[in-house]
Amino acid sequence: AKPLATADRVPVFVITTADGSTPLFTDAGATRAAFFAERRDAEQRLKSLKVDDAAVMSLPLSEALELKGKPESDLGGAFTLSAHKSQSDDASAIAGTAADPDDLPLFFDPRLAAPSGEIYVFLKKQDLDKSWTKAVGGKVSAATGFPNYRVTSVRALADKSNTPFVIVSSEKF
């Protein structure tokens, strides 16, 4: 399997020109553009920019990672990954270390796996919680056990050549 084989099915969101053709570098120095894990964060950022001719577009995480890997000089700036603050905070609490501001945390429990053995990793902790609840029959209790939270990240998995993970996102393209 190639790294993050499921990344083409996971949307991220970027602020672009109104026609969607060009990402906008939206930081103060106009040198950075963010790929947001959640549409609401991209929409909030767009609103705060107060520009008329811009839009929020979705693209596959796989494309975002390709762009991120290209030289800044070719792109006119750098691309960053931007997780929702609550997800970064949850990841930091679980890992016991600060989350990388230029990465997307992924939450998992090794027991939530596909029949083929791949482990499901979630961009949102609450999506892992929902899957866990479903897996234990709809009600989480001491008898069913609780999720054994683990955390990794998109960039950590992208660096591995053979990752048995399936990324799950509740966001839609």
N, C-alpha and C positions, 0 to 999 in steps of 0.2 A: 504493500500500500504506500502511496506517496504521502508525504507529510500533510496532515490536515485534509485528507481526501474529501471530507464533508464540508469544507469551508465554502464551496461554491453554492451550497444551499442555505447559507447563513447570511442574512442581510446586515450591512452596516450603512450608516447614513452620513452624507457629506453635503455641505452647503456649496452650491454651484451657481453659475450664471443662470439666468431665467430659463434659457433653453436646455440647461442640463449638460452642456458640452464641456464646461471648464470649472474645475474646483476652485473655490475662492480661498485665498490665504487670509484668514480672518483675525489673526492676532494683531497686536499693536504695530508690529514691524512689518506686517504683510508678508511674512516668511513661513508661516505654518498654517496648515489646514488639518482639521481633525476628522477622523472617521469615528463617528459616535456609535456605540453599541445599541443605543435606544433612540428611536425617532424623536421622542419628546425632548431629549436634550439638544438635538440638532435644531428643532423648531424653536426652542427657547433661545438658543444662541443666535439664530437668524433674526428673531424678534429684537434682540438686544442690539443688533448691528444697525438697525434702522436704515436698511437699503431697500430700494424698490425692485430692482431687477435681479433678484436672487431667489433660489428655490432650494428645498431639501430634496435630494435624490437618494435612492438606495442603489447599492451595488453589492455584489457578493464579497464576503470577507476575503476570499481567495484573490480577487482583483485588488482589493485594498492592500493586501500583503505584498503583492507584486509591485504596486506603485511605491510602497514604503521601502522596498528594496532597491529602488533606482536612485542614482546619484541626484542630490539636491540641485546640482547645476543643470541637469537635464530637465528638471521639472519646474524650476523657478522658485523652489522652496521645499520645505520638509513636510511630510505627513506624519501625524501622530495618531495613536489609538486612544480613544477617550471613553472610559467606563462611567456609568452613572455613579455618583458619590456613594450611594448606599451600598452598591456592589463592591466598590473599592474598600469601604469601611468593613463590610462583612468579611471580605478576603483577608484584610489585615488582621482582624480579630481571630480568624481561624488559623492563619499561618503564624501569627505571633510576630509579624514583621510588616513594615509598611509596604503597601501595594505600589508597584511601579506606575507612575502617572502616565507612562507611554506604553500601556499594555492593557489587555482585557482579561480580568480574572475569569477563571472557569472553575465551577464548583462540581464536585462529584462525590459519590459514595461507591467504592469498588463493587458493592453488591448490586448496584443498578447497571446491569450489562445486557447487551443484546444476546440473543440465542447463539450467535456466532462468536461471542466472547468479547466484542468491543465494549468498552466502558462508555456510558453516556456522560458527557461533561456539559454543564449548563452555564450559559452566560448570566443567568439570574438565579440567585440562591432560592428565591420563592418557586421557580420552576422545578428545581430539584425537590423541594418540599412537596409540591403537587404530585410529582412522579412517585415519590416515596409513599405518599398517602394512598395513591392508586395501587401501587405494588403490594401494599399490606392489606388491601381490601377495603379501603375507604375510611379507616379510623386508626390514627396513630395512638398507641398506648404503650405502657411499660411491657405489656405482653408481646406486642408486635415489634417492639424495639424502635429506636429513633435513628435518624440518619447519622452516619459516621462521616461528618463533613471533612472533606479534603479539598485542597485548592491547588490549582496549577494555573497556567495562563496560556493565552494564544501564542505569545512569542516563545514560551518554553517548549510548547508542542511543535511549533513551526520549525524549530531547530533540530528536532528528532526526525530521522529518516523513516522510521517504521513505527508509527504510533497507533495502538489499538483503541482509538477514541472516536466517538461520534459526537460532534458538537450539536447541541440542541438550543434553539432560540425560539421564544414565543413571539418575536417581532416578525412582521410580514414585509415583503418587498413592496 
